């Protein structure tokens, strides 16, 4: 999978940037001619990952979020969202639907949404060092490339 | 960001724009203060003008469901755009008793 195009973003972990981050990645993937539904999927998954950085990794304190978006030759969008926050002790548990350490108003659905809306989600983390979430989505051409 | 309408014990909240972790806090505070003042039997959240919602919106729905349960009322969610309906279905909030 050779990279055809990429975009790098670095933003402070402020919740006002959630909207900017998802819109920037959506704008970058417009070159893949996505459907409106695919764009909504991307925006939602990115929003979940960035919110996790702000709420969980940095506990709403100052920090930086690094977002690398990449488009490969075979039309796969790869979005890598990285923080240098507290890390996740148990990734399997964190990815379970409804598990949250974010309090009553958090649904604990972030990873479930990412997994449902993207083709693949990869999470690596080291306690005290940070977390990287990588989202993958393949875009098919409008012609006869669609799977059955 | 929100408009409300109250009639015969039914409070309808017309949500609009984007619902994420950043915006959900003020939406929550506005809904809760009006709910406390009016104490409706049914709180109806209308999503027809919501352009985007992530799982913070599910937290918002679950929280309002709890608030309404505390005062003996019910919660209904209506006019969900397709992309928002997907997240709602995934969350299973309806199994809790949220009306649709």
gemmi code that builds the backbone of each chain (N, CA, C; Angstrom):
import gemmi

chains = {
    "A": [
        ("UNK", (0.833, -1.192, 0.000), (0.000, 0.000, 0.000), (0.875, 1.253, 0.000)),
        ("UNK", (1.133, 1.770, -1.189), (1.962, 2.969, -1.304), (1.129, 4.216, -1.021)),
        ("UNK", (1.723, 5.149, -0.303), (1.001, 6.377, 0.008), (0.935, 7.284, -1.212)),
        ("UNK", (-0.253, 7.795, -1.475), (-0.436, 8.645, -2.636), (-0.493, 10.123, -2.224)),
        ("UNK", (-1.031, 10.342, -1.046), (-1.183, 11.710, -0.558), (-1.287, 11.658, 0.963)),
        ("UNK", (-0.902, 12.724, 1.637), (-1.034, 12.734, 3.089), (-1.247, 14.142, 3.621)),
        ("UNK", (-1.673, 14.215, 4.887), (-1.872, 15.498, 5.559), (-1.499, 15.315, 7.023)),
        ("UNK", (-0.738, 16.260, 7.544), (-0.367, 16.203, 8.959), (-0.986, 17.370, 9.714)),
        ("UNK", (-1.546, 17.077, 10.865), (-2.149, 18.124, 11.691), (-1.662, 17.974, 13.117)),
        ("UNK", (-1.412, 19.094, 13.771), (-1.119, 19.053, 15.208), (-2.011, 20.098, 15.859)),
        ("UNK", (-2.827, 19.657, 16.822), (-3.768, 20.600, 17.453), (-3.715, 20.449, 18.969)),
        ("UNK", (-3.945, 21.540, 19.704), (-4.037, 21.398, 21.163), (-5.308, 20.647, 21.553)),
        ("UNK", (-5.251, 19.967, 22.692), (-6.395, 19.136, 23.103), (-7.505, 19.992, 23.706)),
        ("UNK", (-8.080, 20.826, 22.873), (-9.208, 21.661, 23.296), (-10.457, 21.120, 22.602)),
        ("UNK", (-11.560, 21.055, 23.367), (-12.754, 20.438, 22.791), (-13.299, 21.213, 21.594)),
        ("UNK", (-12.989, 22.504, 21.527), (-13.462, 23.282, 20.367), (-12.812, 22.771, 19.078)),
        ("UNK", (-11.685, 22.075, 19.183), (-11.002, 21.545, 17.998), (-11.594, 20.234, 17.473)),
        ("UNK", (-12.529, 19.637, 18.209), (-13.150, 18.385, 17.732), (-13.796, 18.600, 16.368)),
        ("UNK", (-14.532, 19.690, 16.258), (-15.232, 20.007, 15.011), (-14.231, 20.275, 13.876)),
        ("UNK", (-13.175, 21.023, 14.200), (-12.159, 21.325, 13.183), (-11.474, 20.042, 12.707)),
        ("UNK", (-11.109, 19.174, 13.644), (-10.373, 17.951, 13.287), (-11.200, 17.061, 12.354)),
        ("UNK", (-12.457, 16.816, 12.701), (-13.262, 15.914, 11.856), (-13.544, 16.552, 10.491)),
        ("UNK", (-13.723, 17.887, 10.470), (-13.996, 18.562, 9.196), (-12.749, 18.552, 8.313)),
        ("UNK", (-11.568, 18.717, 8.929), (-10.317, 18.733, 8.150), (-10.075, 17.371, 7.502)),
        ("UNK", (-10.277, 16.287, 8.259), (-10.059, 14.952, 7.695), (-11.104, 14.670, 6.603)),
        ("UNK", (-12.339, 15.101, 6.841), (-13.395, 14.905, 5.833), (-13.047, 15.654, 4.550)),
        ("UNK", (-12.541, 16.877, 4.707), (-12.161, 17.667, 3.523), (-11.016, 16.987, 2.768)),
        ("UNK", (-10.056, 16.430, 3.494), (-8.926, 15.738, 2.871), (-9.400, 14.532, 2.055)),
        ("UNK", (-10.408, 13.820, 2.573), (-10.820, 12.594, 1.869), (-11.813, 12.865, 0.732)),
        ("UNK", (-12.149, 14.138, 0.501), (-13.050, 14.468, -0.617), (-12.477, 14.023, -1.966)),
        ("UNK", (-11.136, 13.964, -2.058), (-10.505, 13.551, -3.315), (-10.810, 12.084, -3.664)),
        ("UNK", (-11.378, 11.354, -2.714), (-11.757, 9.961, -2.972), (-13.221, 9.856, -3.437)),
        ("UNK", (-13.856, 10.983, -3.678), (-15.275, 11.019, -4.070), (-16.168, 10.202, -3.130)),
        ("UNK", (-16.117, 10.473, -1.852), (-16.938, 9.683, -0.931), (-18.421, 10.017, -1.067)),
        ("UNK", (-19.255, 9.096, -0.641), (-20.691, 9.380, -0.560), (-20.924, 10.220, 0.704)),
        ("UNK", (-22.095, 10.778, 0.833), (-22.420, 11.574, 2.023), (-22.365, 10.678, 3.271)),
        ("UNK", (-22.815, 9.442, 3.117), (-22.803, 8.509, 4.256), (-21.359, 8.179, 4.665)),
        ("UNK", (-20.480, 7.988, 3.665), (-19.072, 7.689, 3.982), (-18.413, 8.877, 4.692)),
        ("UNK", (-18.739, 10.079, 4.234), (-18.188, 11.278, 4.884), (-18.648, 11.367, 6.340)),
        ("UNK", (-19.920, 11.059, 6.553), (-20.471, 11.096, 7.921), (-19.760, 10.052, 8.794)),
        ("UNK", (-19.478, 8.884, 8.216), (-18.765, 7.823, 8.953), (-17.381, 8.310, 9.400)),
        ("UNK", (-16.659, 8.914, 8.461), (-15.304, 9.407, 8.749), (-15.352, 10.468, 9.847)),
        ("UNK", (-16.255, 11.427, 9.678), (-16.340, 12.520, 10.647), (-16.659, 11.985, 12.042)),
        ("UNK", (-17.551, 11.009, 12.098), (-17.949, 10.478, 13.409), (-16.792, 9.721, 14.061)),
        ("UNK", (-16.115, 8.882, 13.275), (-15.013, 8.083, 13.837), (-13.869, 8.994, 14.319)),
        ("UNK", (-13.537, 10.008, 13.512), (-12.456, 10.937, 13.900), (-12.862, 11.702, 15.159)),
        ("UNK", (-14.117, 12.116, 15.210), (-14.608, 12.855, 16.372), (-14.486, 12.018, 17.654)),
        ("UNK", (-14.794, 10.726, 17.535), (-14.687, 9.831, 18.694), (-13.234, 9.724, 19.173)),
        ("UNK", (-12.329, 9.530, 18.213), (-10.920, 9.338, 18.578), (-10.335, 10.612, 19.192)),
        ("UNK", (-10.663, 11.758, 18.602), (-10.131, 13.029, 19.118), (-10.731, 13.330, 20.500)),
        ("UNK", (-12.008, 13.038, 20.660), (-12.650, 13.245, 21.971), (-11.986, 12.371, 23.035)),
        ("UNK", (-11.657, 11.133, 22.660), (-10.952, 10.251, 23.603), (-9.631, 10.873, 24.068)),
        ("UNK", (-8.901, 11.482, 23.127), (-7.627, 12.132, 23.488), (-7.874, 13.230, 24.518)),
        ("UNK", (-8.904, 14.040, 24.265), (-9.169, 15.203, 25.122), (-9.684, 14.770, 26.502)),
        ("UNK", (-10.686, 13.886, 26.489), (-11.362, 13.510, 27.747), (-10.535, 12.526, 28.565)),
        ("UNK", (-9.977, 11.513, 27.882), (-9.314, 10.426, 28.608), (-7.790, 10.588, 28.678)),
        ("UNK", (-7.159, 10.756, 27.508), (-5.689, 10.784, 27.499), (-5.150, 11.951, 28.317)),
        ("UNK", (-5.750, 13.131, 28.102), (-5.247, 14.330, 28.776), (-6.142, 14.804, 29.915)),
        ("UNK", (-7.226, 14.078, 30.185), (-8.160, 14.477, 31.256), (-8.546, 15.950, 31.179)),
        ("UNK", (-8.827, 16.406, 29.994), (-9.224, 17.809, 29.724), (-8.122, 18.821, 30.074)),
        ("UNK", (-6.899, 18.347, 30.285), (-5.779, 19.268, 30.536), (-5.065, 19.545, 29.201)),
        ("UNK", (-4.041, 20.378, 29.258), (-3.323, 20.722, 28.028), (-2.528, 19.531, 27.493)),
        ("UNK", (-2.506, 19.426, 26.191), (-1.728, 18.381, 25.542), (-1.831, 18.599, 24.045)),
        ("UNK", (-1.153, 17.764, 23.283), (-1.244, 17.921, 21.835), (-1.732, 16.641, 21.175)),
        ("UNK", (-2.494, 16.817, 20.120), (-3.043, 15.682, 19.373), (-2.474, 15.740, 17.956)),
        ("UNK", (-1.960, 14.610, 17.490), (-1.330, 14.542, 16.166), (-2.213, 13.691, 15.253)),
        ("UNK", (-2.593, 14.254, 14.136), (-3.473, 13.524, 13.220), (-2.786, 13.421, 11.864)),
        ("UNK", (-2.511, 12.198, 11.453), (-1.918, 12.000, 10.126), (-2.941, 11.269, 9.258)),
        ("UNK", (-3.323, 11.896, 8.188), (-4.263, 11.263, 7.249), (-3.498, 10.913, 5.990)),
        ("UNK", (-3.817, 9.762, 5.452), (-3.052, 9.259, 4.315), (-4.006, 8.560, 3.349)),
        ("UNK", (-3.751, 8.719, 2.067), (-4.546, 7.986, 1.074), (-3.576, 7.103, 0.292)),
        ("UNK", (-3.880, 5.817, 0.222), (-2.970, 4.893, -0.459), (-3.377, 4.745, -1.928)),
        ("UNK", (-2.499, 4.117, -2.693), (-2.759, 3.886, -4.118), (-4.032, 3.095, -4.355)),
        ("UNK", (-4.347, 2.184, -3.402), (-5.571, 1.400, -3.611), (-6.781, 1.997, -2.864)),
        ("UNK", (-6.780, 3.316, -2.732), (-7.932, 4.078, -2.235), (-8.346, 3.714, -0.813)),
        ("UNK", (-7.355, 3.529, 0.036), (-7.652, 3.328, 1.458), (-7.275, 4.622, 2.188)),
        ("UNK", (-8.218, 5.098, 2.990), (-7.926, 6.262, 3.845), (-7.440, 5.718, 5.187)),
        ("UNK", (-6.271, 6.175, 5.602), (-5.723, 5.770, 6.900), (-5.584, 7.034, 7.747)),
        ("UNK", (-6.229, 7.044, 8.903), (-6.130, 8.215, 9.789), (-5.523, 7.755, 11.108)),
        ("UNK", (-4.362, 8.330, 11.402), (-3.655, 7.957, 12.628), (-3.799, 9.099, 13.625)),
        ("UNK", (-4.417, 8.826, 14.781), (-4.657, 9.874, 15.782), (-3.862, 9.517, 17.038)),
        ("UNK", (-2.897, 10.374, 17.353), (-1.931, 10.024, 18.394), (-1.913, 11.088, 19.491)),
        ("UNK", (-1.781, 10.626, 20.735), (-1.610, 11.583, 21.840), (-0.428, 11.151, 22.687)),
        ("UNK", (0.021, 12.048, 23.549), (1.098, 11.716, 24.481), (0.542, 11.779, 25.897)),
        ("UNK", (-0.653, 11.260, 26.070), (-1.336, 11.304, 27.362), (-1.039, 10.110, 28.240)),
        ("UNK", (-1.999, 9.785, 29.092), (-1.728, 8.786, 30.140), (-1.706, 7.335, 29.651)),
        ("UNK", (-2.222, 7.108, 28.447), (-2.211, 5.739, 27.938), (-3.365, 4.906, 28.471)),
        ("UNK", (-3.543, 3.734, 27.885), (-4.648, 2.846, 28.290), (-4.043, 1.589, 28.909)),
        ("UNK", (-4.454, 1.285, 30.150), (-3.899, 0.119, 30.842), (-4.396, -1.177, 30.205)),
        ("UNK", (-5.665, -1.231, 29.879), (-6.270, -2.454, 29.346), (-7.064, -2.090, 28.081)),
        ("UNK", (-6.441, -2.260, 26.921), (-7.076, -1.851, 25.657), (-8.349, -2.652, 25.396)),
        ("UNK", (-8.299, -3.954, 25.703), (-9.464, -4.813, 25.448), (-10.683, -4.298, 26.221)),
        ("UNK", (-10.450, -3.963, 27.480), (-11.545, -3.447, 28.315), (-12.033, -2.080, 27.806)),
        ("UNK", (-11.074, -1.217, 27.423), (-11.440, 0.124, 26.937), (-12.290, 0.058, 25.681)),
        ("UNK", (-12.093, -1.006, 24.891), (-12.834, -1.122, 23.635), (-14.193, -1.788, 23.799)),
        ("UNK", (-14.482, -2.267, 24.993), (-15.797, -2.894, 25.220), (-16.893, -1.834, 25.199)),
        ("UNK", (-17.996, -2.098, 24.473), (-19.091, -1.129, 24.462), (-19.589, -0.857, 25.879)),
        ("UNK", (-19.880, 0.393, 26.156), (-20.429, 0.893, 27.421), (-19.406, 1.035, 28.540)),
        ("UNK", (-18.142, 0.553, 28.293), (-17.128, 0.786, 29.317), (-16.650, 2.225, 29.200)),
        ("UNK", (-16.675, 2.954, 30.315), (-16.139, 4.312, 30.295), (-15.600, 4.693, 31.661)),
        ("UNK", (-14.594, 5.554, 31.622), (-14.108, 6.135, 32.868), (-14.446, 7.627, 32.857)),
        ("UNK", (-15.307, 8.008, 31.918), (-15.580, 9.430, 31.689), (-16.761, 10.004, 32.442)),
        ("UNK", (-17.381, 9.244, 33.327), (-18.497, 9.787, 34.108), (-19.848, 9.523, 33.470)),
        ("UNK", (-20.893, 9.990, 34.150), (-22.273, 9.660, 33.785), (-22.709, 10.113, 32.398)),
        ("UNK", (-22.162, 11.238, 31.934), (-22.631, 11.762, 30.654), (-21.854, 11.199, 29.462)),
        ("UNK", (-20.943, 10.258, 29.716), (-20.241, 9.612, 28.605), (-20.878, 8.252, 28.366)),
        ("UNK", (-21.056, 7.912, 27.103), (-21.779, 6.684, 26.779), (-20.875, 5.451, 26.762)),
        ("UNK", (-19.566, 5.648, 26.641), (-18.660, 4.500, 26.564), (-18.760, 3.784, 25.227)),
        ("UNK", (-19.101, 4.540, 24.193), (-19.327, 3.918, 22.878), (-18.297, 4.317, 21.829)),
        ("UNK", (-17.317, 5.117, 22.233), (-16.359, 5.653, 21.256), (-15.743, 4.597, 20.356)),
        ("UNK", (-15.155, 3.570, 20.927), (-14.493, 2.540, 20.106), (-15.508, 1.714, 19.321)),
        ("UNK", (-16.685, 1.453, 19.927), (-17.721, 0.687, 19.224), (-18.166, 1.441, 17.971)),
        ("UNK", (-18.281, 2.763, 18.079), (-18.667, 3.583, 16.926), (-17.558, 3.550, 15.876)),
        ("UNK", (-16.314, 3.715, 16.316), (-15.184, 3.680, 15.366), (-15.166, 2.344, 14.617)),
        ("UNK", (-15.336, 1.254, 15.356), (-15.283, -0.073, 14.727), (-16.455, -0.295, 13.790)),
        ("UNK", (-17.594, 0.265, 14.139), (-18.778, 0.076, 13.314), (-18.716, 0.913, 12.032)),
        ("UNK", (-18.137, 2.099, 12.117), (-18.165, 3.014, 10.979), (-16.935, 2.905, 10.077)),
        ("UNK", (-15.885, 2.237, 10.557), (-14.673, 2.102, 9.742), (-14.463, 0.628, 9.395)),
        ("UNK", (-13.554, 0.349, 8.450), (-13.287, -1.045, 8.085), (-12.428, -1.732, 9.143)),
        ("UNK", (-11.502, -0.962, 9.709), (-10.587, -1.544, 10.695), (-10.128, -0.449, 11.658)),
        ("UNK", (-9.945, -0.828, 12.919), (-9.435, 0.117, 13.922), (-8.302, -0.570, 14.675)),
        ("UNK", (-7.154, 0.103, 14.729), (-6.016, -0.484, 15.450), (-5.645, 0.449, 16.609)),
        ("UNK", (-5.426, -0.117, 17.778), (-5.087, 0.714, 18.935), (-3.795, 0.206, 19.557)),
        ("UNK", (-2.832, 1.109, 19.723), (-1.629, 0.752, 20.479), (-1.467, 1.785, 21.584)),
        ("UNK", (-0.997, 1.353, 22.737), (-0.898, 2.288, 23.848), (0.185, 1.853, 24.826)),
        ("UNK", (0.803, 2.854, 25.436), (1.743, 2.565, 26.526), (1.405, 3.487, 27.673)),
        ("UNK", (1.221, 2.895, 28.845), (0.862, 3.708, 30.014), (1.917, 4.780, 30.273)),
        ("UNK", (1.437, 5.994, 30.452), (2.334, 7.114, 30.717), (2.993, 7.694, 29.468)),
        ("UNK", (2.811, 7.022, 28.330), (3.462, 7.477, 27.088), (2.459, 7.992, 26.062)),
        ("UNK", (1.307, 7.337, 25.997), (0.307, 7.796, 25.039), (-0.347, 6.675, 24.258)),
        ("UNK", (-1.243, 7.080, 23.377), (-2.060, 6.128, 22.617), (-2.102, 6.537, 21.153)),
        ("UNK", (-2.107, 5.539, 20.281), (-2.312, 5.795, 18.855), (-3.489, 4.955, 18.374)),
        ("UNK", (-4.468, 5.635, 17.781), (-5.616, 4.950, 17.180), (-5.486, 5.114, 15.674)),
        ("UNK", (-5.527, 4.007, 14.943), (-5.432, 4.085, 13.484), (-6.730, 3.573, 12.874)),
        ("UNK", (-7.333, 4.419, 12.049), (-8.611, 4.104, 11.410), (-8.375, 3.825, 9.934)),
        ("UNK", (-8.996, 2.792, 9.405), (-8.849, 2.435, 7.988), (-10.224, 2.394, 7.325)),
        ("UNK", (-10.301, 2.960, 6.139), (-11.529, 2.809, 5.359), (-11.210, 2.791, 3.871)),
        ("UNK", (-11.719, 1.768, 3.203), (-11.499, 1.625, 1.755), (-12.635, 2.331, 1.011)),
        ("UNK", (-12.275, 3.070, -0.014), (-13.279, 3.756, -0.830), (-13.319, 3.109, -2.210)),
        ("UNK", (-14.506, 2.631, -2.571), (-14.645, 1.994, -3.878), (-15.048, 3.029, -4.903)),
        ("UNK", (-14.644, 2.796, -6.132), (-15.059, 3.723, -7.194), (-16.530, 3.516, -7.473)),
        ("UNK", (-17.164, 4.524, -8.023), (-18.612, 4.454, -8.259), (-18.931, 3.438, -9.357)),
        ("UNK", (-17.958, 3.072, -10.183), (-18.190, 2.125, -11.283), (-18.528, 0.734, -10.759)),
        ("UNK", (-17.957, -0.301, -11.346), (-18.345, -1.663, -10.949), (-17.412, -2.255, -9.900)),
        ("UNK", (-16.730, -1.380, -9.157), (-15.765, -1.875, -8.177), (-16.405, -2.245, -6.835)),
        ("UNK", (-17.667, -1.836, -6.660), (-18.358, -2.092, -5.381), (-18.443, -3.586, -5.098)),
        ("UNK", (-18.219, -3.991, -3.834), (-18.344, -5.401, -3.516), (-19.809, -5.822, -3.518)),
        ("UNK", (-20.048, -7.118, -3.620), (-21.437, -7.597, -3.673), (-22.111, -7.432, -2.326)),
    ],
    "B": [
        ("UNK", (-28.792, 27.656, 20.719), (-28.661, 26.407, 19.983), (-29.928, 25.559, 20.048)),
        ("UNK", (-30.739, 25.750, 21.122), (-31.957, 24.929, 21.185), (-33.190, 25.809, 21.364)),
        ("UNK", (-34.289, 25.351, 20.784), (-35.579, 26.002, 20.993), (-36.479, 25.006, 21.703)),
        ("UNK", (-37.306, 25.502, 22.596), (-38.224, 24.575, 23.275), (-39.667, 25.034, 23.137)),
        ("UNK", (-40.529, 24.069, 23.294), (-41.949, 24.298, 23.167), (-42.608, 23.464, 24.270)),
        ("UNK", (-43.562, 24.044, 24.982), (-44.210, 23.273, 26.059), (-45.728, 23.334, 25.907)),
        ("UNK", (-46.346, 22.176, 25.919), (-47.800, 22.127, 25.807), (-48.321, 20.857, 26.463)),
        ("UNK", (-49.283, 21.013, 27.343), (-49.974, 19.890, 27.996), (-49.008, 18.840, 28.559)),
        ("UNK", (-48.010, 19.283, 29.269), (-47.088, 18.347, 29.912), (-46.007, 17.792, 29.004)),
        ("UNK", (-46.007, 18.219, 27.737), (-44.990, 17.727, 26.801), (-44.017, 18.869, 26.468)),
        ("UNK", (-42.760, 18.657, 26.797), (-41.740, 19.650, 26.450), (-40.951, 19.136, 25.247)),
        ("UNK", (-41.006, 19.870, 24.163), (-40.250, 19.483, 22.966), (-39.033, 20.384, 22.834)),
        ("UNK", (-37.894, 19.755, 22.669), (-36.641, 20.499, 22.495), (-36.169, 20.292, 21.059)),
        ("UNK", (-36.057, 21.379, 20.316), (-35.594, 21.308, 18.934), (-34.088, 21.562, 18.917)),
        ("UNK", (-33.334, 20.492, 18.721), (-31.867, 20.593, 18.703), (-31.412, 20.975, 17.302)),
        ("UNK", (-30.260, 21.624, 17.217), (-29.753, 21.955, 15.883), (-28.228, 22.008, 15.894)),
        ("UNK", (-27.650, 22.024, 14.701), (-26.193, 22.135, 14.578), (-25.475, 20.821, 14.814)),
        ("UNK", (-24.337, 20.880, 15.516), (-23.508, 19.698, 15.719), (-23.470, 19.347, 17.207)),
        ("UNK", (-23.658, 18.076, 17.512), (-23.604, 17.638, 18.915), (-22.347, 16.798, 19.111)),
        ("UNK", (-21.410, 17.350, 19.860), (-20.204, 16.596, 20.225), (-19.890, 16.892, 21.689)),
        ("UNK", (-18.731, 16.470, 22.147), (-18.406, 16.654, 23.562), (-18.336, 18.143, 23.914)),
        ("UNK", (-17.906, 18.965, 22.949), (-17.768, 20.402, 23.180), (-19.128, 21.084, 23.340)),
        ("UNK", (-20.066, 20.733, 22.455), (-21.360, 21.433, 22.471), (-22.371, 20.801, 23.434)),
        ("UNK", (-22.180, 19.521, 23.760), (-23.222, 18.829, 24.533), (-23.382, 19.385, 25.955)),
        ("UNK", (-22.306, 19.975, 26.499), (-22.398, 20.473, 27.874), (-23.426, 21.601, 27.996)),
        ("UNK", (-23.356, 22.569, 27.097), (-24.311, 23.688, 27.193), (-25.721, 23.238, 26.828)),
        ("UNK", (-25.830, 22.303, 25.890), (-27.165, 21.788, 25.528), (-27.786, 21.114, 26.753)),
        ("UNK", (-26.957, 20.291, 27.421), (-27.414, 19.568, 28.617), (-27.903, 20.555, 29.691)),
        ("UNK", (-27.096, 21.587, 29.930), (-27.468, 22.555, 30.981), (-28.778, 23.265, 30.649)),
        ("UNK", (-28.950, 23.629, 29.379), (-30.181, 24.322, 28.971), (-31.399, 23.411, 29.129)),
        ("UNK", (-31.260, 22.164, 28.656), (-32.400, 21.240, 28.756), (-32.739, 20.997, 30.227)),
        ("UNK", (-31.702, 20.747, 31.038), (-31.954, 20.413, 32.447), (-32.602, 21.564, 33.208)),
        ("UNK", (-32.172, 22.800, 32.923), (-32.768, 23.915, 33.664), (-34.235, 24.087, 33.269)),
        ("UNK", (-34.547, 23.876, 31.985), (-35.950, 24.009, 31.566), (-36.794, 22.836, 32.057)),
        ("UNK", (-36.184, 21.664, 32.112), (-36.915, 20.488, 32.614), (-37.248, 20.676, 34.094)),
        ("UNK", (-36.273, 21.192, 34.843), (-36.513, 21.403, 36.276), (-37.616, 22.428, 36.504)),
        ("UNK", (-37.650, 23.452, 35.671), (-38.664, 24.500, 35.834), (-40.050, 24.002, 35.422)),
        ("UNK", (-40.121, 23.255, 34.339), (-41.436, 22.872, 33.790), (-41.924, 21.502, 34.254)),
        ("UNK", (-40.990, 20.658, 34.653), (-41.301, 19.287, 35.079), (-42.324, 18.589, 34.168)),
        ("UNK", (-41.974, 18.398, 32.912), (-42.918, 17.783, 31.971), (-43.106, 16.283, 32.231)),
        ("UNK", (-44.209, 15.746, 31.718), (-44.412, 14.286, 31.791), (-43.607, 13.595, 30.695)),
        ("UNK", (-43.469, 14.318, 29.593), (-42.735, 13.760, 28.454), (-41.769, 14.814, 27.907)),
        ("UNK", (-40.503, 14.403, 27.793), (-39.499, 15.270, 27.153), (-39.242, 14.694, 25.771)),
        ("UNK", (-39.433, 15.527, 24.776), (-39.272, 15.062, 23.403), (-38.082, 15.791, 22.771)),
        ("UNK", (-37.061, 15.043, 22.374), (-35.892, 15.654, 21.721), (-36.033, 15.492, 20.209)),
        ("UNK", (-36.091, 16.613, 19.504), (-36.263, 16.590, 18.047), (-34.907, 16.840, 17.376)),
        ("UNK", (-34.469, 15.864, 16.570), (-33.134, 15.917, 15.954), (-33.161, 16.358, 14.493)),
        ("UNK", (-34.298, 16.819, 14.006), (-34.402, 17.074, 12.559), (-33.367, 18.077, 12.041)),
        ("UNK", (-32.932, 19.020, 12.876), (-31.974, 20.023, 12.393), (-30.545, 19.778, 12.888)),
        ("UNK", (-30.288, 18.558, 13.351), (-28.929, 18.238, 13.809), (-28.121, 17.716, 12.617)),
        ("UNK", (-27.018, 18.382, 12.314), (-26.214, 18.002, 11.140), (-25.207, 16.906, 11.463)),
        ("UNK", (-24.773, 16.867, 12.725), (-23.741, 15.892, 13.109), (-23.928, 15.513, 14.564)),
        ("UNK", (-23.706, 14.243, 14.874), (-23.718, 13.826, 16.281), (-22.781, 12.629, 16.457)),
        ("UNK", (-21.923, 12.693, 17.459), (-21.117, 11.513, 17.783), (-21.658, 10.904, 19.082)),
        ("UNK", (-20.903, 10.023, 19.727), (-21.466, 9.313, 20.880), (-21.690, 10.226, 22.095)),
        ("UNK", (-21.172, 11.460, 22.033), (-21.493, 12.419, 23.098), (-23.002, 12.657, 23.125)),
        ("UNK", (-23.627, 12.580, 21.955), (-25.081, 12.735, 21.874), (-25.810, 11.591, 22.550)),
        ("UNK", (-25.206, 10.397, 22.493), (-25.809, 9.249, 23.182), (-25.730, 9.472, 24.694)),
        ("UNK", (-24.595, 10.007, 25.158), (-24.451, 10.359, 26.578), (-25.511, 11.372, 26.989)),
        ("UNK", (-25.760, 12.317, 26.081), (-26.777, 13.343, 26.328), (-28.172, 12.702, 26.456)),
        ("UNK", (-28.476, 11.780, 25.548), (-29.790, 11.104, 25.582), (-29.915, 10.273, 26.862)),
        ("UNK", (-28.863, 9.491, 27.170), (-28.913, 8.634, 28.373), (-29.056, 9.473, 29.647)),
        ("UNK", (-28.348, 10.590, 29.697), (-28.417, 11.481, 30.860), (-29.807, 12.072, 31.037)),
        ("UNK", (-30.442, 12.486, 29.900), (-31.781, 13.072, 29.987), (-32.815, 11.993, 30.336)),
        ("UNK", (-32.549, 10.769, 29.870), (-33.432, 9.654, 30.229), (-33.420, 9.461, 31.753)),
        ("UNK", (-32.228, 9.525, 32.335), (-32.112, 9.387, 33.794), (-32.807, 10.541, 34.509)),
        ("UNK", (-32.609, 11.770, 34.005), (-33.236, 12.944, 34.612), (-34.763, 12.803, 34.596)),
        ("UNK", (-35.294, 12.367, 33.457), (-36.749, 12.233, 33.338), (-37.265, 11.115, 34.243)),
        ("UNK", (-36.501, 10.040, 34.345), (-36.907, 8.932, 35.228), (-37.010, 9.416, 36.672)),
        ("UNK", (-36.076, 10.298, 37.060), (-36.067, 10.811, 38.438), (-37.325, 11.604, 38.768)),
        ("UNK", (-37.906, 12.277, 37.781), (-39.120, 13.062, 38.064), (-40.380, 12.323, 37.577)),
        ("UNK", (-40.205, 11.047, 37.271), (-41.355, 10.216, 36.894), (-41.843, 10.452, 35.479)),
        ("UNK", (-41.002, 11.036, 34.644), (-41.401, 11.306, 33.261), (-40.709, 10.371, 32.275)),
        ("UNK", (-41.007, 10.584, 31.003), (-40.430, 9.732, 29.965), (-39.702, 10.576, 28.920)),
        ("UNK", (-38.880, 9.890, 28.146), (-38.090, 10.585, 27.118), (-38.385, 9.989, 25.748)),
        ("UNK", (-38.562, 10.879, 24.788), (-38.795, 10.428, 23.416), (-37.801, 11.138, 22.489)),
        ("UNK", (-37.275, 10.405, 21.505), (-36.377, 11.036, 20.524), (-37.035, 10.920, 19.145)),
        ("UNK", (-37.070, 12.032, 18.409), (-37.797, 12.013, 17.131), (-36.990, 12.644, 16.003)),
        ("UNK", (-37.460, 12.356, 14.783), (-36.901, 12.939, 13.545), (-35.383, 12.795, 13.442)),
        ("UNK", (-34.918, 11.573, 13.598), (-33.475, 11.336, 13.543), (-33.005, 11.236, 12.091)),
        ("UNK", (-32.063, 12.091, 11.667), (-31.475, 11.904, 10.334), (-30.759, 10.547, 10.276)),
        ("UNK", (-30.561, 10.036, 9.074), (-30.063, 8.665, 8.911), (-28.742, 8.400, 9.642)),
        ("UNK", (-27.786, 9.340, 9.512), (-26.478, 9.092, 10.136), (-26.576, 9.073, 11.670)),
        ("UNK", (-27.528, 9.820, 12.218), (-27.701, 9.855, 13.668), (-28.475, 8.614, 14.133)),
        ("UNK", (-29.412, 8.187, 13.305), (-30.178, 6.986, 13.626), (-29.248, 5.762, 13.750)),
        ("UNK", (-28.208, 5.737, 12.919), (-27.252, 4.605, 12.973), (-26.584, 4.520, 14.342)),
        ("UNK", (-26.156, 5.658, 14.852), (-25.474, 5.694, 16.148), (-26.458, 5.333, 17.270)),
        ("UNK", (-27.676, 5.813, 17.140), (-28.691, 5.530, 18.163), (-28.982, 4.027, 18.203)),
        ("UNK", (-29.114, 3.429, 17.005), (-29.371, 1.979, 16.948), (-28.208, 1.203, 17.565)),
        ("UNK", (-26.985, 1.631, 17.219), (-25.787, 0.968, 17.743), (-25.740, 1.029, 19.274)),
        ("UNK", (-26.207, 2.146, 19.829), (-26.111, 2.352, 21.284), (-27.100, 1.498, 22.070)),
        ("UNK", (-28.213, 1.154, 21.423), (-29.240, 0.366, 22.118), (-29.993, 1.152, 23.182)),
        ("UNK", (-30.014, 2.488, 23.104), (-30.704, 3.271, 24.149), (-32.192, 2.933, 24.230)),
        ("UNK", (-32.729, 2.444, 23.107), (-34.173, 2.135, 23.132), (-34.493, 0.966, 24.065)),
        ("UNK", (-33.491, 0.105, 24.243), (-33.729, -1.018, 25.151), (-33.860, -0.530, 26.596)),
        ("UNK", (-33.351, 0.679, 26.868), (-33.480, 1.239, 28.221), (-34.890, 1.751, 28.482)),
        ("UNK", (-35.619, 2.050, 27.393), (-36.963, 2.601, 27.556), (-37.132, 3.961, 26.930)),
        ("UNK", (-36.101, 4.395, 26.158), (-36.232, 5.661, 25.441), (-37.216, 5.421, 24.279)),
        ("UNK", (-38.227, 6.267, 24.175), (-39.241, 6.103, 23.118), (-38.746, 6.709, 21.823)),
        ("UNK", (-39.232, 6.160, 20.707), (-38.829, 6.710, 19.413), (-40.047, 6.862, 18.523)),
    ],
}
model = gemmi.Model(1)
for chain_id, residues in chains.items():
    chain = gemmi.Chain(chain_id)
    for i, (resn, *xyz) in enumerate(residues, 1):
        res = gemmi.Residue()
        res.name, res.seqid = resn, gemmi.SeqId(i, " ")
        for name, pos in zip(("N", "CA", "C"), xyz):
            atom = gemmi.Atom()
            atom.name, atom.element = name, gemmi.Element(name[0])
            atom.pos, atom.b_iso = gemmi.Position(*pos), 0.0
            res.add_atom(atom)
        chain.add_residue(res)
    model.add_chain(chain)
structure = gemmi.Structure()
structure.add_model(model)
structure.setup_entities()
